[in-house]
């Protein structure tokens, strides 16, 4: 507790009411309250107490009463009092806190190498550029920017994103239809709650996806309906009127990696128009394309039927909690209203900093550096597997930050291989973990596979992670 506000004689909460009601004298009640505060650890050894005048004013009692109480407790050894140094809690007065017995837990070997998907290399975060942008943004921000603002987010970021998304992803929107949220998962939850208000009861999702997103959908009151996948993405011809919307990852299906074909994109939008429904486009790693021309956002086909969801989690860091929704006109008000209920608005300073990064061109340069870095990572993964585990087929690598390793027939079962990797200190996931409906027969068609996030380890740890992965695959 040293170094906290109490170390400098700040406020001190003492309640004398119950003791006074029990007939205890005022000075004795104060002494008892101080002893108790020291005994239970609220006043740690070395904590500086308020002056007698300040504490008397706070408690509404005479200063002399506090002086006498301090004197008595000093004599008993609870407090130390020195001329010119004030009164502090004696270091020998506080007993060691009681240790709560630890609850037995099943011990799992700590992961030495992290190859979980959906995570960037955090060592690439542009600390110097971010700090410089934050200083410029804060120096030029109007005073009102630090107050309660629009639930849509700061206008500076919404304007910057409007131009950036149009230029880089082909998104057709404007600042009045953009909402800044604390991650795509929050945005998805807000959307599902708004759709439920409009009468939706279920959301169609791809047969493989991100389980936390499926949980967010269900937490918002909607059930999920799984759409099968093939090499052209989700089978959108299975959509019907029962679903209030469909969640897709059209540029790079997560986790299988297949892009949604042009015909199926058009079919999904046509379904949304005919059924008065919506498509939710999760463009979670839209900046990272390697072996093909970038696919534009599906949202451009019909901005009034497609909700575009983007994020800085992969390009910068998930800890920033910065994401955005480009909303159709009919959904702006209900989603913004639900955002107010959730957390009023997203943090302002990070919004202003990201806006400065984008408008200055620093963000573009950073993304290009990351794209080159991750492409090299992918190539090293593919080369290592070709040499040490040639029986494994690598798919879904034309874009994104992860690869799917298809296991050959007759190999170790997927769940057993994941467990073996964990025992070897390697964190990764099997394709089965990503199933939206583990019981669906269509989900079995992909076969056993591992999902490898090659972006996750820092650069110095990547060679050892590759070696550990190849070792597990050779043994399997």
PEBEL-V801871 format. One record per pair of residues at least 12 apart in sequence whose C-alpha atoms are under 6 Angstrom apart, sorted by the first residue. I is the first residue (numbers start at 0). J is the second residue. Records with the same first field share a line. If there is no record, write none. Layout:
# PEBEL-V801871
I: J + J
This chain:
# PEBEL-V801871
5: 46
6: 46 + 47
7: 47
8: 47 + 48 + 49
26: 64 + 68
30: 68
37: 93
38: 93
44: 88 + 89 + 90
45: 87 + 88 + 90
46: 87 + 88
47: 86 + 87
48: 86 + 87
51: 65 + 66
77: 89 + 92
108: 422
109: 424
110: 424 + 425 + 426
111: 424
112: 425 + 464
113: 426 + 456
114: 426 + 427 + 451 + 452 + 455
115: 427 + 452
116: 401 + 451 + 452
118: 455
119: 313 + 454 + 455
120: 454 + 455 + 456 + 457
124: 315
132: 352 + 355
133: 352
136: 351 + 352
150: 335 + 339 + 344
151: 178 + 179
152: 179
156: 350 + 354
157: 174
158: 174
159: 354
161: 173
168: 295 + 296
169: 295 + 296
170: 296 + 299
171: 299
176: 325 + 326
177: 324 + 325
178: 323 + 324
179: 322 + 323
180: 322 + 323 + 345
181: 320 + 321 + 322
182: 320 + 321 + 322
183: 322
188: 215 + 219
189: 334
191: 219
192: 219
193: 333 + 334
199: 243
200: 221
201: 221 + 222 + 223 + 242 + 243
202: 223 + 242 + 243 + 244 + 245
203: 223 + 224 + 225 + 242 + 245
204: 224 + 225 + 226 + 245 + 246
205: 225 + 226
206: 225 + 226 + 227 + 434 + 435
207: 433 + 434 + 435
208: 253 + 433
209: 433
210: 433
227: 441
230: 257
231: 259 + 260
232: 257 + 258 + 259
243: 276
244: 276 + 277 + 278
245: 278
246: 279
247: 280
248: 280 + 281
255: 395
256: 395
277: 304 + 305
278: 305
279: 305 + 306
280: 306 + 307 + 308
281: 308
282: 308 + 309
283: 309
284: 399
287: 370 + 398 + 399
288: 398
289: 397 + 398
290: 397
302: 327
303: 327
306: 325 + 326
307: 324 + 325
308: 323 + 324
309: 322 + 323
310: 322
391: 405 + 406
392: 404 + 405
400: 454
401: 451 + 452 + 453
402: 450 + 451
403: 449 + 450
404: 448 + 449
405: 448
406: 447 + 448
411: 475
413: 447
428: 450
429: 448 + 449 + 450
430: 448 + 449 + 450
